[in-house]
Amino acid sequence: MSHSQVSRAPGRPNPAPGVMKLFPQRADPRDRRAPRIDMARIHAEKRKLCDALEAIADTLPSQVDRLECLKAAGELVPLLRECHRFEEETLFPAFLAAGGSGEVVARLKAEHVEDQGTAQELAEELFRIGHGQAVHNPEALGYLLRAFFESVRRHMAFERDHVLPATREEGEIPGRR
């Protein structure tokens, strides 16, 4: 079933289109906990990706698994794009509706932009390595990988500790029952 075929009750917002592809098992949108349930699933996928990137960094330069590089490279940009879309279209509005800070949301959105740029750079390099090319500068790549996955982990921790609790305490997402 394509995104355009997903039926929604009148007045109910459609989920972010990309999230439907990677995260088809969405929580019931009538459930006030749905954004937190979906966010837990998204964070689990991001944690798996961070773990895979850390494993690649740990094996540089001579023991790198080229198949794992290809797998991570193929998942990196689409996963982040879809996670960020969900956060920006669903989670952040709920946070703001619950009295959350616009400055916090602006900071998190800025981190999304930075992460997307770095993810694109990493994906290109991991594809190159996955296709058999040499690791030109293992120290620089290891540093970039570690800086990236640590930044993503910090971002998730902030959302878990500050954004999600605010949505839990304060009612439902606008447009949801």
Backbone hydrogen bonds in HBPLUS format (Angstrom, degrees):
<---DONOR---> <-ACCEPTOR-->    atom                        ^
c    i                          cat <-CA-CA->   ^        H-A-AA   ^      H-
h    n   atom  resd res      DA  || num        DHA   H-A  angle D-A-AA Bond
n    s   type  num  typ     dist DA aas  dist angle  dist       angle   num
A0005-GLN N   A0002-SER O   2.94 MM   3  5.21 144.5  2.07 104.0 115.1     1
A0006-VAL N   A0003-HIS O   3.15 MM   3  5.37 161.0  2.18 107.6 113.5     2
A0012-ARG N   A0009-ALA O   3.03 MM   3  5.49 153.6  2.11 140.6 140.6     3
A0019-VAL N   A0016-ALA O   3.13 MM   3  5.49 124.3  2.46 107.5 121.0     4
A0020-MET N   A0017-PRO O   3.16 MM   3  5.47 135.6  2.36 103.6 114.9     5
A0021-LYS N   A0018-GLY O   3.00 MM   3  5.44 134.7  2.21 108.1 119.3     6
A0023-PHE N   A0019-VAL O   2.78 MM   4  5.31 146.3  1.89 142.9 153.3     7
A0031-ASP N   A0028-ASP O   2.91 MM   3  5.51 159.9  1.95 121.5 128.1     8
A0034-ALA N   A0031-ASP O   2.90 MM   3  5.30 166.6  1.92 119.0 123.2     9
A0036-ARG N   A0033-ARG O   2.95 MM   3  5.45 119.9  2.32 115.2 130.1    10
A0037-ILE N   A0033-ARG O   2.95 MM   4  6.15 156.6  2.00 156.1 163.3    11
A0038-ASP N   A0034-ALA O   2.85 MM   4  6.01 173.2  1.86 161.9 163.3    12
A0039-MET N   A0035-PRO O   2.83 MM   4  5.88 150.5  1.91 137.9 147.1    13
A0040-ALA N   A0036-ARG O   2.94 MM   4  6.08 147.9  2.04 139.9 147.6    14
A0041-ARG N   A0037-ILE O   3.20 MM   4  6.57 153.2  2.27 145.8 152.3    15
A0042-ILE N   A0038-ASP O   2.94 MM   4  6.24 158.7  1.98 149.8 156.1    16
A0043-HIS N   A0039-MET O   2.79 MM   4  5.97 165.2  1.81 153.0 157.0    17
A0044-ALA N   A0040-ALA O   2.99 MM   4  6.16 149.8  2.09 140.3 148.5    18
A0045-GLU N   A0041-ARG O   3.12 MM   4  6.47 153.5  2.19 147.3 153.3    19
A0046-LYS N   A0042-ILE O   2.96 MM   4  6.27 158.2  2.01 152.9 159.5    20
A0047-ARG N   A0043-HIS O   2.81 MM   4  6.00 153.1  1.88 149.5 156.9    21
A0048-LYS N   A0044-ALA O   3.05 MM   4  6.32 155.1  2.12 143.8 149.9    22
A0049-LEU N   A0045-GLU O   3.04 MM   4  6.31 157.4  2.09 146.4 152.4    23
A0050-CYS N   A0046-LYS O   2.89 MM   4  6.14 160.0  1.93 149.6 155.1    24
A0051-ASP N   A0047-ARG O   2.88 MM   4  6.11 156.9  1.93 150.0 156.4    25
A0052-ALA N   A0048-LYS O   2.95 MM   4  6.22 152.6  2.03 146.0 153.5    26
A0053-LEU N   A0049-LEU O   2.92 MM   4  6.22 158.1  1.97 152.7 158.5    27
A0054-GLU N   A0050-CYS O   2.88 MM   4  6.10 151.3  1.96 146.8 155.2    28
A0055-ALA N   A0051-ASP O   2.94 MM   4  6.19 153.1  2.02 145.0 152.0    29
A0056-ILE N   A0052-ALA O   3.04 MM   4  6.34 152.1  2.12 144.9 152.2    30
A0057-ALA N   A0053-LEU O   2.94 MM   4  6.21 162.6  1.97 147.5 152.2    31
A0058-ASP N   A0054-GLU O   2.89 MM   4  6.12 150.4  1.98 147.3 155.6    32
A0059-THR N   A0056-ILE O   3.06 MM   3  5.31 143.6  2.20 104.1 114.6    33
A0060-LEU N   A0057-ALA O   3.41 MM   3  5.47 163.2  2.44 103.1 108.0    34
A0063-GLN N   A0059-THR O   3.05 MM   4  5.02 144.5  2.19 172.2 167.5    35
A0069-CYS N   A0065-ASP O   3.04 MM   4  6.42 146.9  2.16 146.9 157.1    36
A0070-LEU N   A0066-ARG O   3.02 MM   4  6.34 157.6  2.07 148.0 152.9    37
A0071-LYS N   A0067-LEU O   2.92 MM   4  6.18 161.2  1.95 150.0 155.5    38
A0072-ALA N   A0068-GLU O   2.91 MM   4  6.01 170.2  1.92 149.1 152.0    39
A0073-ALA N   A0069-CYS O   2.85 MM   4  5.92 160.0  1.89 148.0 154.5    40
A0074-GLY N   A0070-LEU O   2.95 MM   4  6.08 154.2  2.02 146.8 153.1    41
A0075-GLU N   A0071-LYS O   3.15 MM   4  6.38 139.7  2.32 143.9 154.2    42
A0075-GLU N   A0072-ALA O   3.21 MM   3  5.20 129.1  2.49  95.2 108.2    43
A0076-LEU N   A0072-ALA O   2.90 MM   4  5.79 151.5  1.98 155.2 161.8    44
A0079-LEU N   A0075-GLU O   2.92 MM   4  5.68 159.1  1.96 155.8 162.7    45
A0080-LEU N   A0076-LEU O   3.14 MM   4  6.26 169.6  2.15 150.4 153.6    46
A0081-ARG N   A0077-VAL O   2.92 MM   4  6.00 166.2  1.94 156.6 161.1    47
A0082-GLU N   A0078-PRO O   3.00 MM   4  6.12 165.8  2.02 150.6 153.8    48
A0083-CYS N   A0079-LEU O   2.89 MM   4  6.07 160.3  1.93 152.8 159.0    49
A0084-HIS N   A0080-LEU O   2.82 MM   4  5.89 168.2  1.83 155.9 159.2    50
A0085-ARG N   A0081-ARG O   2.98 MM   4  6.14 153.0  2.05 143.0 150.8    51
A0086-PHE N   A0082-GLU O   3.05 MM   4  6.26 161.9  2.08 146.4 150.5    52
A0087-GLU N   A0083-CYS O   2.97 MM   4  6.26 166.2  1.99 153.6 157.3    53
A0088-GLU N   A0084-HIS O   2.87 MM   4  6.01 167.3  1.88 153.7 157.1    54
A0089-GLU N   A0085-ARG O   2.86 MM   4  5.89 149.7  1.95 150.3 158.0    55
A0090-THR N   A0086-PHE O   2.81 MM   4  5.52 145.6  1.93 148.3 155.1    56
A0091-LEU N   A0086-PHE O   3.37 MM   5  6.77 154.3  2.44 136.9 144.2    57
A0092-PHE N   A0087-GLU O   2.72 MM   5  5.78 173.3  1.73 168.4 166.1    58
A0094-ALA N   A0090-THR O   3.29 MM   4  6.41 153.8  2.36 141.4 148.6    59
A0095-PHE N   A0091-LEU O   2.91 MM   4  6.20 153.7  1.98 152.1 160.3    60
A0096-LEU N   A0092-PHE O   2.88 MM   4  6.14 161.6  1.92 155.1 159.3    61
A0097-ALA N   A0093-PRO O   2.85 MM   4  6.00 157.9  1.90 146.2 152.7    62
A0098-ALA N   A0094-ALA O   3.01 MM   4  6.16 133.7  2.23 137.9 149.5    63
A0098-ALA N   A0095-PHE O   3.18 MM   3  5.14 130.8  2.44  92.7 105.8    64
A0100-GLY N   A0095-PHE O   2.77 MM   5  5.09 149.4  1.87 148.5 144.5    65
A0099-GLY N   A0096-LEU O   2.95 MM   3  5.13 157.1  2.00 111.8 114.6    66
A0105-VAL N   A0101-SER O   3.23 MM   4  6.60 160.8  2.27 145.0 149.4    67
A0106-ALA N   A0102-GLY O   2.89 MM   4  6.10 157.9  1.94 146.0 152.4    68
A0107-ARG N   A0103-GLU O   2.97 MM   4  6.17 154.5  2.04 142.8 149.5    69
A0108-LEU N   A0104-VAL O   2.93 MM   4  6.23 162.1  1.96 154.2 158.8    70
A0109-LYS N   A0105-VAL O   2.87 MM   4  6.08 158.3  1.92 153.2 159.1    71
A0110-ALA N   A0106-ALA O   2.96 MM   4  6.16 151.6  2.04 143.9 151.6    72
A0111-GLU N   A0107-ARG O   2.98 MM   4  6.31 149.1  2.08 146.2 154.8    73
A0112-HIS N   A0108-LEU O   3.02 MM   4  6.36 143.3  2.16 139.8 150.0    74
A0113-VAL N   A0109-LYS O   3.15 MM   4  6.55 153.2  2.23 147.8 153.2    75
A0114-GLU N   A0110-ALA O   3.10 MM   4  6.43 165.0  2.12 151.4 154.7    76
A0115-ASP N   A0111-GLU O   2.81 MM   4  5.96 164.8  1.83 153.5 158.2    77
A0116-GLN N   A0112-HIS O   2.87 MM   4  6.05 157.0  1.93 150.8 156.7    78
A0117-GLY N   A0113-VAL O   3.16 MM   4  6.43 161.1  2.20 150.2 154.3    79
A0118-THR N   A0114-GLU O   3.07 MM   4  6.33 166.0  2.09 154.3 158.0    80
A0119-ALA N   A0115-ASP O   2.76 MM   4  5.84 157.2  1.81 149.9 157.2    81
A0120-GLN N   A0116-GLN O   3.00 MM   4  6.18 155.0  2.06 146.7 152.2    82
A0121-GLU N   A0117-GLY O   3.18 MM   4  6.46 161.2  2.22 146.0 150.7    83
A0122-LEU N   A0118-THR O   2.85 MM   4  6.10 164.0  1.87 156.2 160.6    84
A0123-ALA N   A0119-ALA O   2.80 MM   4  5.93 161.3  1.84 149.9 155.5    85
A0124-GLU N   A0120-GLN O   3.07 MM   4  6.27 161.9  2.10 149.4 153.3    86
A0125-GLU N   A0121-GLU O   3.18 MM   4  6.45 160.7  2.22 146.9 151.8    87
A0126-LEU N   A0122-LEU O   2.80 MM   4  6.00 164.3  1.82 159.0 163.8    88
A0127-PHE N   A0123-ALA O   2.85 MM   4  5.99 155.8  1.91 150.3 156.6    89
A0128-ARG N   A0124-GLU O   3.07 MM   4  6.23 158.0  2.12 142.7 148.7    90
A0129-ILE N   A0125-GLU O   2.96 MM   4  6.25 162.6  2.00 152.4 156.2    91
A0130-GLY N   A0126-LEU O   2.78 MM   4  5.82 158.7  1.82 144.9 152.1    92
A0131-HIS N   A0127-PHE O   2.95 MM   4  6.12 134.9  2.16 143.1 153.6    93
A0133-GLN N   A0128-ARG O   3.22 MM   5  5.78 155.3  2.29 152.4 146.6    94
A0132-GLY N   A0129-ILE O   2.93 MM   3  5.29 151.9  2.01 118.8 118.8    95
A0141-LEU N   A0137-ASN O   3.01 MM   4  6.26 168.1  2.02 161.7 165.5    96
A0142-GLY N   A0138-PRO O   2.83 MM   4  5.83 161.3  1.87 144.2 150.2    97
A0143-TYR N   A0139-GLU O   2.95 MM   4  6.10 155.5  2.02 143.4 150.2    98
A0144-LEU N   A0140-ALA O   2.89 MM   4  6.12 161.6  1.93 150.0 154.9    99
A0145-LEU N   A0141-LEU O   2.84 MM   4  6.04 165.4  1.87 156.4 160.2   100
A0146-ARG N   A0142-GLY O   2.96 MM   4  6.10 167.9  1.98 148.0 151.6   101
A0147-ALA N   A0143-TYR O   2.85 MM   4  6.00 162.9  1.87 152.2 157.5   102
A0148-PHE N   A0144-LEU O   2.96 MM   4  6.03 155.1  2.02 144.2 151.2   103
A0149-PHE N   A0145-LEU O   2.92 MM   4  6.23 174.9  1.92 164.3 162.6   104
A0150-GLU N   A0146-ARG O   3.01 MM   4  5.94 154.3  2.08 144.4 151.8   105
A0151-SER N   A0147-ALA O   3.05 MM   4  6.06 149.9  2.15 136.0 144.3   106
A0152-VAL N   A0148-PHE O   2.96 MM   4  6.28 160.4  2.00 157.5 162.7   107
A0153-ARG N   A0149-PHE O   2.99 MM   4  6.08 155.9  2.05 138.9 145.7   108
A0154-ARG N   A0150-GLU O   2.92 MM   4  6.13 155.0  1.98 145.9 152.4   109
A0155-HIS N   A0151-SER O   2.95 MM   4  6.17 157.0  2.00 147.9 154.4   110
A0156-MET N   A0152-VAL O   2.97 MM   4  6.24 161.9  2.00 151.3 155.5   111
A0157-ALA N   A0153-ARG O   2.95 MM   4  6.15 156.1  2.01 145.4 152.4   112
A0158-PHE N   A0154-ARG O   2.91 MM   4  6.17 154.7  1.97 149.7 156.0   113
A0159-GLU N   A0155-HIS O   3.01 MM   4  6.32 163.8  2.04 151.4 155.5   114
A0160-ARG N   A0156-MET O   2.84 MM   4  6.04 162.8  1.87 152.1 157.3   115
A0161-ASP N   A0157-ALA O   2.86 MM   4  5.97 157.7  1.90 148.0 153.8   116
A0162-HIS N   A0158-PHE O   2.79 MM   4  5.70 149.7  1.89 152.5 159.2   117
A0163-VAL N   A0159-GLU O   3.07 MM   4  4.64 120.1  2.44 107.7 124.0   118
A0164-LEU N   A0159-GLU O   2.84 MM   5  5.94 174.0  1.84 162.8 163.5   119
A0167-THR N   A0163-VAL O   3.29 MM   4  6.69 149.6  2.38 149.4 157.7   120
A0167-THR N   A0164-LEU O   3.10 MM   3  5.24 121.2  2.47  99.9 114.2   121
A0168-ARG N   A0164-LEU O   3.03 MM   4  6.26 144.8  2.15 150.0 160.6   122
A0169-GLU N   A0165-PRO O   3.09 MM   4  6.26 155.3  2.15 149.0 153.5   123
A0176-ARG N   A0173-ILE O   2.95 MM   3  5.50 158.2  1.99 146.5 145.8   124
